[in-house]
Amino acid sequence: MSVSSPELSRPALRAHRRKFPWHIVVFLSPALIIYTVVMIYPILASLWLSLNRSTDGVNAFVGIGNYQKLLGSELYVQPLLNALKNNLVFFVIHMLVQNPTGLLMAVLLSLKLRGTAVYRTILFTPTVMSVVVVGFAWKLILNPAWGVQRSILAPLHLQSLDLPWLGLASSALATLSLISVWQNVGIPMLLFLAALVRIPEELYEAARLDGAGFWTVFRHIQLPLILPTVGIVSVLTFVGNFNAFDLIYAVQGAIAGPNFASDILGTLFYRTFFGYQLQPGDPNMGAAVAGFMLFVILIGLLIYLFAWQRRVTEVQF
């Protein structure tokens, strides 16, 4: 029996060696270039801007000096803490109202009743509407002087609820949060529905044979199998709410009134960067606010990855 020498086997090894997948690079390059230009470069440029301070039109590197000023100066720390607190309230309302409502609607739509496609389209319609249109429409509805709120509440004998909800410091933020919930509830609804339709029909049939009711099926079959999607929806809600700006600005303006009661990190960043009323804009401090927002979002993502994602194993069908 002849044994092939190492010199003879090398060409064969080279022939079987896998070539570098250049086609993957070609297909990914457009997306990577666009993402770098639109997302990565602006983030890095904003972080670099937050590490500099402009003096007589010349930027000088100051390290974390702007962040120290942001967290230590009376001019910035009180508005920052107020905006952070309001952002947390904004997020909690979405978590407690938007996501459970979206889950409930997804479960109902998964029952495959007649007209499900129509209901799904109607429920998702506010999500694709312009934020400016939504904000203007709700300002018309809730206007205490000539809005339609009074004409709706009067026949129901709920005149006590005829209040300037957007004009009261105690209710403005909650009202804006519920408007945001109404507009964006379609997103978690579709994500939950996509997860529910992946559940095998055999599990439902076995549950029916055991006499399981609607609540039992949801608690012991549907909810455990969509827990990974629950985590994804939660982290998307967190990131989206701590990046929120457009609805507050469209309804309450950059001041986020009344008396900054609906001010969040996004509107604080806008006022700090571009200025408002008699306060001039400071791009470096505005970039520091944006850096603080990025830090808060990263902390939330780390909590999600280590406290939730590592404990949830996605079921593969």
C-alpha positions as a Markdown table, in Angstrom:
| # | Residue | x | y | z |
|---|---|---|---|---|
| 1 | Met | 0.0 | 0.0 | 0.0 |
| 2 | Ser | 1.4 | 3.4 | -1.0 |
| 3 | Val | 1.1 | 6.3 | 1.3 |
| 4 | Ser | 0.8 | 9.8 | -0.3 |
| 5 | Ser | 3.5 | 12.2 | 0.7 |
| 6 | Pro | 2.8 | 15.5 | 2.4 |
| 7 | Glu | 3.9 | 17.3 | -0.7 |
| 8 | Leu | 1.3 | 15.6 | -2.8 |
| 9 | Ser | -1.5 | 16.3 | -0.3 |
| 10 | Arg | -1.0 | 20.0 | -0.1 |
| 11 | Pro | -2.5 | 20.8 | -3.5 |
| 12 | Ala | -5.5 | 18.8 | -2.6 |
| 13 | Leu | -5.9 | 20.7 | 0.7 |
| 14 | Arg | -5.6 | 24.0 | -1.1 |
| 15 | Ala | -8.3 | 22.8 | -3.6 |
| 16 | His | -10.6 | 22.0 | -0.8 |
| 17 | Arg | -9.9 | 25.1 | 1.2 |
| 18 | Arg | -12.9 | 27.4 | 1.3 |
| 19 | Lys | -12.7 | 30.6 | -0.6 |
| 20 | Phe | -13.4 | 33.9 | 1.1 |
| 21 | Pro | -17.1 | 34.7 | 0.6 |
| 22 | Trp | -16.7 | 37.9 | -1.3 |
| 23 | His | -20.3 | 37.8 | -2.4 |
| 24 | Ile | -21.4 | 38.4 | 1.2 |
| 25 | Val | -19.2 | 41.4 | 1.4 |
| 26 | Val | -20.7 | 42.7 | -1.9 |
| 27 | Phe | -24.3 | 42.3 | -0.7 |
| 28 | Leu | -23.6 | 43.8 | 2.8 |
| 29 | Ser | -21.5 | 46.7 | 1.7 |
| 30 | Pro | -24.4 | 49.0 | 0.6 |
| 31 | Ala | -26.3 | 48.5 | 3.9 |
| 32 | Leu | -23.1 | 48.9 | 5.9 |
| 33 | Ile | -22.1 | 52.1 | 4.1 |
| 34 | Ile | -25.6 | 53.7 | 4.5 |
| 35 | Tyr | -25.7 | 52.6 | 8.2 |
| 36 | Thr | -22.3 | 54.1 | 8.8 |
| 37 | Val | -23.1 | 57.4 | 7.1 |
| 38 | Val | -26.6 | 57.8 | 8.7 |
| 39 | Met | -26.0 | 56.3 | 12.2 |
| 40 | Ile | -22.5 | 55.5 | 13.2 |
| 41 | Tyr | -20.8 | 58.7 | 12.0 |
| 42 | Pro | -23.4 | 61.1 | 13.5 |
| 43 | Ile | -23.1 | 59.3 | 16.9 |
| 44 | Leu | -19.3 | 59.5 | 16.9 |
| 45 | Ala | -19.4 | 63.1 | 15.7 |
| 46 | Ser | -21.9 | 64.0 | 18.4 |
| 47 | Leu | -19.7 | 62.3 | 21.1 |
| 48 | Trp | -16.7 | 64.2 | 19.9 |
| 49 | Leu | -18.6 | 67.4 | 19.9 |
| 50 | Ser | -19.6 | 66.8 | 23.5 |
| 51 | Leu | -15.9 | 66.5 | 24.5 |
| 52 | Asn | -15.1 | 69.9 | 23.1 |
| 53 | Arg | -16.0 | 73.5 | 24.1 |
| 54 | Ser | -16.3 | 76.4 | 21.8 |
| 55 | Thr | -14.5 | 79.6 | 22.7 |
| 56 | Asp | -14.6 | 82.5 | 20.3 |
| 57 | Gly | -15.7 | 80.1 | 17.5 |
| 58 | Val | -12.8 | 77.7 | 18.2 |
| 59 | Asn | -13.4 | 74.2 | 19.6 |
| 60 | Ala | -11.0 | 73.1 | 22.3 |
| 61 | Phe | -10.9 | 69.6 | 23.8 |
| 62 | Val | -12.1 | 69.6 | 27.4 |
| 63 | Gly | -12.7 | 65.8 | 27.9 |
| 64 | Ile | -15.6 | 65.2 | 30.3 |
| 65 | Gly | -15.8 | 68.9 | 31.3 |
| 66 | Asn | -19.2 | 69.3 | 29.5 |
| 67 | Tyr | -20.6 | 66.3 | 31.3 |
| 68 | Gln | -19.4 | 67.6 | 34.7 |
| 69 | Lys | -21.1 | 70.9 | 33.9 |
| 70 | Leu | -24.2 | 69.1 | 32.8 |
| 71 | Leu | -24.4 | 67.1 | 36.1 |
| 72 | Gly | -23.0 | 69.8 | 38.4 |
| 73 | Ser | -24.3 | 73.1 | 37.2 |
| 74 | Glu | -27.6 | 74.5 | 38.5 |
| 75 | Leu | -28.5 | 75.7 | 35.0 |
| 76 | Tyr | -28.5 | 72.1 | 33.7 |
| 77 | Val | -28.9 | 69.6 | 36.4 |
| 78 | Gln | -32.4 | 70.5 | 37.5 |
| 79 | Pro | -33.8 | 70.4 | 33.9 |
| 80 | Leu | -31.9 | 67.2 | 33.3 |
| 81 | Leu | -33.3 | 65.4 | 36.3 |
| 82 | Asn | -36.8 | 66.7 | 35.5 |
| 83 | Ala | -36.5 | 65.4 | 31.9 |
| 84 | Leu | -35.1 | 62.1 | 33.0 |
| 85 | Lys | -38.0 | 61.6 | 35.5 |
| 86 | Asn | -40.6 | 62.5 | 32.9 |
| 87 | Asn | -38.9 | 60.1 | 30.4 |
| 88 | Leu | -39.2 | 57.3 | 33.0 |
| 89 | Val | -42.9 | 58.0 | 33.5 |
| 90 | Phe | -43.4 | 58.2 | 29.7 |
| 91 | Phe | -41.7 | 54.7 | 29.4 |
| 92 | Val | -43.6 | 53.1 | 32.3 |
| 93 | Ile | -46.9 | 54.2 | 30.9 |
| 94 | His | -46.0 | 52.6 | 27.6 |
| 95 | Met | -44.9 | 49.4 | 29.3 |
| 96 | Leu | -48.0 | 49.1 | 31.4 |
| 97 | Val | -50.6 | 50.3 | 28.8 |
| 98 | Gln | -49.2 | 49.9 | 25.3 |
| 99 | Asn | -47.6 | 46.5 | 25.4 |
| 100 | Pro | -50.4 | 44.7 | 27.4 |
| 101 | Thr | -52.9 | 46.2 | 25.0 |
| 102 | Gly | -50.9 | 45.2 | 22.0 |
| 103 | Leu | -50.7 | 41.7 | 23.4 |
| 104 | Leu | -54.4 | 41.5 | 24.1 |
| 105 | Met | -55.2 | 42.6 | 20.5 |
| 106 | Ala | -52.7 | 40.2 | 19.1 |
| 107 | Val | -54.3 | 37.3 | 21.0 |
| 108 | Leu | -57.7 | 38.3 | 19.8 |
| 109 | Leu | -56.5 | 38.6 | 16.2 |
| 110 | Ser | -54.9 | 35.2 | 16.4 |
| 111 | Leu | -58.3 | 33.5 | 16.9 |
| 112 | Lys | -58.9 | 33.8 | 13.1 |
| 113 | Leu | -62.3 | 35.3 | 13.4 |
| 114 | Arg | -64.1 | 36.7 | 10.4 |
| 115 | Gly | -62.8 | 40.1 | 9.3 |
| 116 | Thr | -59.4 | 39.7 | 11.1 |
| 117 | Ala | -57.5 | 41.3 | 8.3 |
| 118 | Val | -59.8 | 44.4 | 8.4 |
| 119 | Tyr | -59.4 | 44.7 | 12.1 |
| 120 | Arg | -55.7 | 44.4 | 11.8 |
| 121 | Thr | -55.5 | 47.1 | 9.2 |
| 122 | Ile | -57.7 | 49.5 | 11.3 |
| 123 | Leu | -55.7 | 49.0 | 14.4 |
| 124 | Phe | -52.4 | 49.5 | 12.7 |
| 125 | Thr | -53.6 | 52.6 | 10.8 |
| 126 | Pro | -52.6 | 55.2 | 13.5 |
| 127 | Thr | -49.0 | 53.9 | 13.5 |
| 128 | Val | -48.4 | 55.0 | 9.9 |
| 129 | Met | -50.0 | 58.4 | 10.4 |
| 130 | Ser | -47.8 | 61.5 | 10.6 |
| 131 | Val | -47.0 | 62.6 | 14.1 |
| 132 | Val | -47.8 | 66.1 | 13.2 |
| 133 | Val | -51.3 | 65.1 | 12.1 |
| 134 | Val | -51.8 | 63.0 | 15.2 |
| 135 | Gly | -50.7 | 65.8 | 17.5 |
| 136 | Phe | -52.8 | 68.4 | 15.8 |
| 137 | Ala | -55.9 | 66.1 | 15.7 |
| 138 | Trp | -55.6 | 65.4 | 19.4 |
| 139 | Lys | -55.1 | 69.1 | 20.2 |
| 140 | Leu | -58.4 | 69.7 | 18.4 |
| 141 | Ile | -60.2 | 66.9 | 20.3 |
| 142 | Leu | -58.9 | 67.9 | 23.7 |
| 143 | Asn | -59.3 | 71.7 | 23.3 |
| 144 | Pro | -61.5 | 72.8 | 26.3 |
| 145 | Ala | -62.9 | 75.8 | 24.4 |
| 146 | Trp | -64.0 | 74.5 | 21.1 |
| 147 | Gly | -62.8 | 70.8 | 20.9 |
| 148 | Val | -65.1 | 67.8 | 20.4 |
| 149 | Gln | -64.2 | 66.5 | 23.8 |
| 150 | Arg | -67.2 | 68.2 | 25.5 |
| 151 | Ser | -69.7 | 67.0 | 23.0 |
| 152 | Ile | -68.5 | 63.5 | 23.4 |
| 153 | Leu | -68.5 | 63.5 | 27.2 |
| 154 | Ala | -71.8 | 65.3 | 27.8 |
| 155 | Pro | -74.1 | 62.6 | 26.4 |
| 156 | Leu | -72.2 | 60.1 | 28.7 |
| 157 | His | -72.7 | 62.3 | 31.7 |
| 158 | Leu | -69.0 | 62.6 | 32.2 |
| 159 | Gln | -68.7 | 66.4 | 32.4 |
| 160 | Ser | -66.3 | 66.0 | 35.3 |
| 161 | Leu | -63.7 | 64.7 | 32.8 |
| 162 | Asp | -64.1 | 67.8 | 30.6 |
| 163 | Leu | -60.7 | 69.3 | 31.6 |
| 164 | Pro | -57.8 | 70.9 | 29.8 |
| 165 | Trp | -55.8 | 67.7 | 30.0 |
| 166 | Leu | -52.9 | 69.2 | 27.9 |
| 167 | Gly | -52.9 | 72.4 | 29.8 |
| 168 | Leu | -52.6 | 71.0 | 33.4 |
| 169 | Ala | -49.1 | 70.3 | 34.7 |
| 170 | Ser | -50.5 | 67.2 | 36.6 |
| 171 | Ser | -52.0 | 65.6 | 33.5 |
| 172 | Ala | -50.1 | 66.8 | 30.4 |
| 173 | Leu | -47.4 | 64.1 | 30.5 |
| 174 | Ala | -49.9 | 61.2 | 31.1 |
| 175 | Thr | -52.1 | 62.6 | 28.3 |
| 176 | Leu | -49.3 | 62.8 | 25.8 |
| 177 | Ser | -48.2 | 59.3 | 26.8 |
| 178 | Leu | -51.6 | 57.9 | 26.1 |
| 179 | Ile | -51.8 | 59.6 | 22.8 |
| 180 | Ser | -48.4 | 58.0 | 22.0 |
| 181 | Val | -49.8 | 54.6 | 23.1 |
| 182 | Trp | -52.8 | 55.1 | 20.8 |
| 183 | Gln | -50.6 | 55.8 | 17.8 |
| 184 | Asn | -47.9 | 53.2 | 18.4 |
| 185 | Val | -49.8 | 50.2 | 19.8 |
| 186 | Gly | -49.9 | 48.6 | 16.4 |
| 187 | Ile | -46.2 | 47.8 | 16.5 |
| 188 | Pro | -46.2 | 45.5 | 19.5 |
| 189 | Met | -49.5 | 44.1 | 18.3 |
| 190 | Leu | -47.9 | 42.9 | 15.0 |
| 191 | Leu | -44.8 | 41.6 | 16.7 |
| 192 | Phe | -46.8 | 39.6 | 19.2 |
| 193 | Leu | -49.1 | 38.4 | 16.4 |
| 194 | Ala | -46.1 | 37.2 | 14.4 |
| 195 | Ala | -44.9 | 35.2 | 17.4 |
| 196 | Leu | -48.4 | 33.7 | 18.1 |
| 197 | Val | -48.9 | 32.4 | 14.6 |
| 198 | Arg | -45.7 | 30.4 | 14.9 |
| 199 | Ile | -47.1 | 28.3 | 17.7 |
| 200 | Pro | -48.1 | 24.8 | 16.4 |
| 201 | Glu | -51.8 | 24.1 | 16.1 |
| 202 | Glu | -51.2 | 20.7 | 17.7 |
| 203 | Leu | -50.6 | 22.4 | 21.1 |
| 204 | Tyr | -53.9 | 24.1 | 20.9 |
| 205 | Glu | -55.7 | 20.9 | 19.9 |
| 206 | Ala | -54.1 | 19.1 | 22.8 |
| 207 | Ala | -55.2 | 21.8 | 25.2 |
| 208 | Arg | -58.7 | 21.7 | 23.9 |
| 209 | Leu | -58.9 | 17.9 | 24.5 |
| 210 | Asp | -57.8 | 18.5 | 28.1 |
| 211 | Gly | -60.6 | 21.0 | 28.5 |
| 212 | Ala | -58.4 | 24.1 | 28.7 |
| 213 | Gly | -60.1 | 27.4 | 28.5 |
| 214 | Phe | -59.0 | 30.7 | 26.9 |
| 215 | Trp | -57.1 | 31.9 | 29.9 |
| 216 | Thr | -55.4 | 28.6 | 30.5 |
| 217 | Val | -54.3 | 28.4 | 26.9 |
| 218 | Phe | -52.9 | 31.9 | 27.1 |
| 219 | Arg | -51.1 | 31.4 | 30.5 |
| 220 | His | -49.6 | 27.9 | 29.9 |
| 221 | Ile | -49.1 | 27.8 | 26.1 |
| 222 | Gln | -49.0 | 31.2 | 24.4 |
| 223 | Leu | -47.3 | 33.4 | 27.0 |
| 224 | Pro | -44.4 | 31.0 | 27.7 |
| 225 | Leu | -43.7 | 30.6 | 24.0 |
| 226 | Ile | -43.7 | 34.3 | 23.2 |
| 227 | Leu | -41.5 | 35.4 | 26.1 |
| 228 | Pro | -38.5 | 36.1 | 23.8 |
| 229 | Thr | -40.8 | 38.5 | 21.8 |
| 230 | Val | -42.0 | 40.1 | 25.0 |
| 231 | Gly | -38.3 | 40.9 | 25.8 |
| 232 | Ile | -37.7 | 42.3 | 22.3 |
| 233 | Val | -40.9 | 44.5 | 22.4 |
| 234 | Ser | -39.8 | 45.7 | 25.9 |
| 235 | Val | -36.4 | 46.8 | 24.8 |
| 236 | Leu | -37.8 | 48.4 | 21.6 |
| 237 | Thr | -40.2 | 50.3 | 23.8 |
| 238 | Phe | -37.4 | 51.5 | 26.0 |
| 239 | Val | -35.2 | 52.7 | 23.2 |
| 240 | Gly | -38.0 | 54.3 | 21.4 |
| 241 | Asn | -39.3 | 56.2 | 24.4 |
| 242 | Phe | -35.9 | 57.5 | 25.5 |
| 243 | Asn | -35.4 | 58.7 | 21.9 |
| 244 | Ala | -38.9 | 60.3 | 21.8 |
| 245 | Phe | -39.2 | 63.9 | 20.7 |
| 246 | Asp | -41.6 | 64.4 | 17.8 |
| 247 | Leu | -45.0 | 64.0 | 19.5 |
| 248 | Ile | -44.1 | 66.2 | 22.5 |
| 249 | Tyr | -42.7 | 68.9 | 20.1 |
| 250 | Ala | -45.7 | 68.7 | 17.8 |
| 251 | Val | -48.2 | 69.1 | 20.6 |
| 252 | Gln | -46.4 | 71.2 | 23.3 |
| 253 | Gly | -43.6 | 72.8 | 21.4 |
| 254 | Ala | -39.9 | 73.0 | 22.4 |
| 255 | Ile | -40.9 | 74.3 | 25.9 |
| 256 | Ala | -42.8 | 71.1 | 26.6 |
| 257 | Gly | -45.2 | 72.9 | 28.9 |
| 258 | Pro | -47.0 | 73.7 | 31.0 |
| 259 | Asn | -44.0 | 74.7 | 33.1 |
| 260 | Phe | -41.9 | 71.9 | 31.6 |
| 261 | Ala | -44.3 | 69.3 | 33.0 |
| 262 | Ser | -44.0 | 67.2 | 29.7 |
| 263 | Asp | -40.3 | 67.9 | 29.2 |
| 264 | Ile | -38.3 | 64.8 | 28.2 |
| 265 | Leu | -34.7 | 64.2 | 27.3 |
| 266 | Gly | -35.4 | 64.8 | 23.6 |
| 267 | Thr | -37.0 | 68.2 | 24.0 |
| 268 | Leu | -34.2 | 69.2 | 26.5 |
| 269 | Phe | -31.6 | 68.3 | 24.0 |
| 270 | Tyr | -33.4 | 70.4 | 21.3 |
| 271 | Arg | -33.6 | 73.5 | 23.6 |
| 272 | Thr | -30.0 | 73.1 | 24.8 |
| 273 | Phe | -28.6 | 72.6 | 21.3 |
| 274 | Phe | -30.6 | 75.2 | 19.3 |
| 275 | Gly | -31.6 | 77.5 | 22.2 |
| 276 | Tyr | -35.0 | 78.9 | 23.1 |
| 277 | Gln | -36.4 | 82.2 | 24.0 |
| 278 | Leu | -33.6 | 84.3 | 25.6 |
| 279 | Gln | -31.3 | 81.3 | 26.2 |
| 280 | Pro | -28.8 | 80.9 | 23.3 |
| 281 | Gly | -28.0 | 77.5 | 21.9 |
| 282 | Asp | -24.9 | 75.6 | 22.9 |
| 283 | Pro | -24.1 | 72.7 | 20.5 |
| 284 | Asn | -21.4 | 71.3 | 22.8 |
| 285 | Met | -23.8 | 71.1 | 25.8 |
| 286 | Gly | -26.5 | 69.8 | 23.5 |
| 287 | Ala | -24.2 | 67.1 | 22.4 |
| 288 | Ala | -23.5 | 66.3 | 26.1 |
| 289 | Val | -27.2 | 65.9 | 26.7 |
| 290 | Ala | -27.3 | 63.5 | 23.6 |
| 291 | Gly | -24.4 | 61.6 | 25.1 |
| 292 | Phe | -26.2 | 61.3 | 28.4 |
| 293 | Met | -29.2 | 59.9 | 26.5 |
| 294 | Leu | -27.0 | 57.4 | 24.8 |
| 295 | Phe | -25.6 | 56.3 | 28.1 |
| 296 | Val | -29.1 | 55.8 | 29.6 |
| 297 | Ile | -30.1 | 53.7 | 26.6 |
| 298 | Leu | -26.9 | 51.6 | 26.8 |
| 299 | Ile | -27.6 | 50.9 | 30.5 |
| 300 | Gly | -31.1 | 49.8 | 29.6 |
| 301 | Leu | -29.8 | 47.5 | 26.9 |
| 302 | Leu | -27.2 | 46.0 | 29.2 |
| 303 | Ile | -29.9 | 45.3 | 31.8 |
| 304 | Tyr | -32.0 | 43.6 | 29.1 |
| 305 | Leu | -29.1 | 41.5 | 27.8 |
| 306 | Phe | -27.9 | 40.2 | 31.2 |
| 307 | Ala | -31.1 | 40.2 | 33.3 |
| 308 | Trp | -33.6 | 39.0 | 30.6 |
| 309 | Gln | -32.1 | 37.7 | 27.4 |
| 310 | Arg | -29.7 | 35.2 | 29.2 |
| 311 | Arg | -32.6 | 33.7 | 31.1 |
| 312 | Val | -35.0 | 33.3 | 28.2 |
| 313 | Thr | -34.4 | 30.5 | 25.6 |
| 314 | Glu | -36.3 | 30.9 | 22.4 |
| 315 | Val | -38.3 | 27.9 | 21.4 |
| 316 | Gln | -37.4 | 26.6 | 17.9 |
| 317 | Phe | -40.1 | 25.0 | 15.9 |
